[in-house]
Amino acid sequence: SLAQVHVAYCKETKKKLAVKVQHRGLRETSAGDIYAVTRVVRIIDSLLTNFTFGWIADEMAPQLPKELDFVREGKNAEEAAGHVEKLGLPCCIPKIVWKNTSSRVLTMEFEDGFKSTDVQSLEASGLKKR
């Protein structure tokens, strides 16, 4: 897990918020983690002739730093919300609270929901289980 999500309330509006906080030190240790995984994968690739796992390291190395940038995540959420709205899909993407967002903290309006395995809530909402 990259972060924990906490419930908070805006002092001015009293709105319920979801605050995603990145684990302390994660960004600093991630470079070493990427290096270690890349080295291990390359060793495995050199030992096994029928299997290649290099793609794992090739995919992870450029993506992990992007996953650790919550400003980027917020911008992606806004872009997705625009697409959802344009298509008229019955879907909700929480609004980003930019004044309380940074590269390590993502704050957004809280949206109530339920687990996809909660059959009673699915039926009560009118959603089809299929």
N, C-alpha and C positions, 0 to 999 in steps of 0.2 A: 504494500500500500504506500502510495506517495504522500497521502495527507489524511487528516481527519476532518469530518464536517460537524460543525456545532450550530446550534440554534441560538440566535441573538435577536434583539429587538432594537430598532432604530430609536434613538432618544427623541428626535424631532417628530417623526410620524407615527411611532409606536408599531410600525409594520414588522411582521415576523420576517427574519432573514436567515439564510443559510450561509455560514461562513466556513469556507474550506481553507484549512491551514496546513501548509506543507510541513512535514516532519523536519525538525531541527537537524542541520548538518547534511541533509540529503543531497543537496546540490553539490556540496564540497566533496562528498565521498563518491558521487556518481561517476566522475571521471575515472577514478581508480577501479570502480566496478566494471565499467565498460572495457577498460584495458585488460582486466583479469579475465573477463568472459571471452574477449577476443583471443587472448593467448591460449586459453584452454580449448576453444573451438578449433583454432589452427593446429594445435597438437593432435586433437582427435582426428581432424582431417588428414593429417600426415600418417596416422596409424591405420586408418580404415580406408581401403581402396574402393569399396562399393557404396560408401555413404559419404555425403558431404554436408557439413553443418555450417560452413562459412557464411551462408546466407543469413543465419541467425545474427551473427555479429554485424554483418553488413547492414541489416535492417535496424538493429537496436542502436548502434552508435549514433546515427544522425537523429533518430527519433526521440531518445530519452531526454536530451536537453530541451526539445520542444515540449514534451510532456511536463517538464518542470517549470514552464513559463505560464503562470496563471493569467497573465495579461493576454497572451495569445489564446488561451482557452476561452477567456471572456469574449474576445473578438470573434472567435469561431462560433460561439453560442449565439451572438448577435446576427452573424451571417446566416446561420441555420434558421434562426427565428424569422428572418426575412424571407427565406425560401418557403418555410412552412406557411407563413401568412400569404405569400403570393400564390401558392398552390391551394389555399383554402382548406388545409388539412386540420382536422379536429385535434390539435396537439398544442401543448403549452410548453414553451421554453422560458424559464424564469429570466426576468430582466436583471442585468448586471448593475450593481451599485458601484460605479466607477470611483467615487470619492473614497471608498473603503476597500479598493482592490489594488494589489501590487503583484509583482512577479511571484510572490510566495503566499499571498492571501487573496482568495477569490470570494467576493461577497455578492450575493444575489438574493432577490426576493424569494421567500419560501413558498413552495407550492405543495399543498397536501396531496397525498396519493396513497397508493397501496401496492403491495407486492403482486407481481404477475401470477403468483401461485395462490392468491387469496380468491378462491372461486366465488365465495359469497359476495365479495365486493365487486368482482367482475360482473356478476349477474345483476347486482343492484345498480351498477352504472350503465347497464344496457349494452355492454361490450360482449361480443361473441367470443366464446372460449377458443374457437378455431383460430 
